Amino acid sequence: MRNKIEDVASQQVSTVKTGNGDYSLDVRIFNLICLVIAFTGVSSGVLNIIVSNPAIEMAYSVVAIVVGLLCWYLSVKHDLSRLLRTPLVLFFLVVLGSAWLTNQGYDGSTPYFLFLLCNATIIIAPAAQRWTIFVIVLLSIVVLYIVTSLNPSLVKDYISPFTRYLDIALSFFSCLLITTLLTWLVVREYEKEKQKNEQLIQQSTQDKARLEQLLSELTVLKGILPVCSFCKKIRDEDDTWQSMEHYISSRSQAQFSHGFCPDCAKEHYQL
C-alpha cells in the first residue's frame, strides 16, 4: 500500500517537472522573438538591396541578424533570456534612433520598425519593468520627432523620391507581415501552454482520486480492532467475524505465509 502511494506521488512530481516542457512560456516566446529579429534583419537587408540604400542601411540589417541570433543562442544554450531582455530592447532603440536620422526621419521607413519595437517591448520586457521600458521607448520616439522637426538638417534624405516611396511601401508590408507573424507565434505558444496546463490539471485530478482511494483503504486498518480472545478472529463493520489473515489481506496488499515459531515447534512437535 505504501509503495502504491509513493508511486502515485512520484508520478505527480514527474508531471509537474515535465508539464511545461524544457522552457517556460516567456523563455520560448523570447527565443522566437530573437529569431523574428533575425528574420527582420534579413528582410530589411533585401529591401535595402532592392531600393539601393546606402551601406549604413545594410549595416543596420546585419546588426539585427547578428544580435538576434546571438541572443537566441545565449538564451537556448546558457539560459540568459532574463538578463538579455532589457538590454535587447534598449540596444535596438539606439539602432533605430540612428536609422531615424539616416533615413529621412518620420518621412522614412523607420517609424514602422519602431512600431515593431513597441510591440516587442510589451511582449518580452520583464514584468516589473515592462511599462517603464515602454514609456522610455515611446518618449524616445517623441523626442526624435520633436528634435528632427525643429532641426531638419539632422536628418539625411533619401537618394531620390522614388527610392523613398519604394522603401516606405516595402517596409510597410514587411512590418505588417512581421507583426502578424509575431502575433501568431505568441498566440500559438499561449495555446500550447494552455493545453499543457489542462493536461496537467486532468492528470493531477486523476492522481488525487487515486491517492484518496489508497488512503481510504489504508485507514480501514486504523483504530481499535475487536479480536476474539480465543480464536483471534476479527469483527468487521458488518459484525461478521473473519480470520485475521482474511481481514487484513482483503484490506491491504499484505500476503500471509504460514509456518511455526520455535516455541510452538517445541510444544506441538517436540523439536
C-alpha positions, 0 to 999 in steps of 0.5 A, a space after each residue: 500500500 505504501 509503495 502504491 502511494 509513493 508511486 502515485 506521488 512520484 508520478 505527480 512530481 514527474 508531471 509537474 517537472 515535465 508539464 511545461 516542457 524544457 522552457 517556460 512560456 516567456 523563455 520560448 516566446 523570447 527565443 522566437 522573438 530573437 529569431 523574428 529579429 533575425 528574420 527582420 534583419 534579413 528582410 530589411 537587408 533585401 529591401 535595402 538591396 532592392 531600393 539601393 540604400 546606402 551601406 549604413 542601411 545594410 549595416 543596420 540589417 546585419 546588426 539585427 541578424 547578428 544580435 538576434 541570433 546571438 541572443 537566441 543562442 545565449 538564451 537556448 544554450 546558457 539560459 540568459 533570456 532574463 538578463 538579455 531582455 532589457 538590454 535587447 530592447 534598449 540596444 535596438 532603440 539606439 539602432 533605430 534612433 540612428 536609422 531615424 536620422 539616416 533615413 529621412 526621419 518620420 518621412 522614412 521607413 523607420 517609424 514602422 520598425 519602431 512600431 515593431 519595437 513597441 510591440 516587442 517591448 510589451 511582449 518580452 520586457 520583464 514584468 516589473 519593468 515592462 511599462 517603464 521600458 515602454 514609456 522610455 521607448 515611446 518618449 524616445 520616439 517623441 523626442 526624435 520627432 520633436 528634435 528632427 522637426 525643429 532641426 531638419 538638417 539632422 536628418 539625411 534624405 533619401 537618394 531620390 523620391 522614388 527610392 523613398 516611396 519604394 522603401 516606405 511601401 516595402 517596409 510597410 508590408 514587411 512590418 505588417 507581415 512581421 507583426 502578424 507573424 509575431 502575433 501568431 507565434 505568441 498566440 500559438 505558444 499561449 495555446 500550447 501552454 494552455 493545453 499543457 496546463 489542462 493536461 496537467 490539471 486532468 492528470 493531477 485530478 486523476 492522481 488525487 482520486 487515486 491517492 484518496 482511494 489508497 488512503 481510504 483503504 489504508 485507514 480501514 486498518 486504523 483504530 481499535 480492532 475487536 479480536 476474539 480472545 480465543 480464536 483471534 478472529 476479527 469483527 468487521 463493520 458488518 459484525 461478521 467475524 473473519 480470520 485475521 489473515 482474511 481481514 487484513 489481506 482483503 484490506 491491504 496488499 499484505 500476503 500471509 505465509 504460514 509456518 511455526 515459531 520455535 516455541 510452538 515447534 517445541 510444544 506441538 512437535 517436540 523439536 
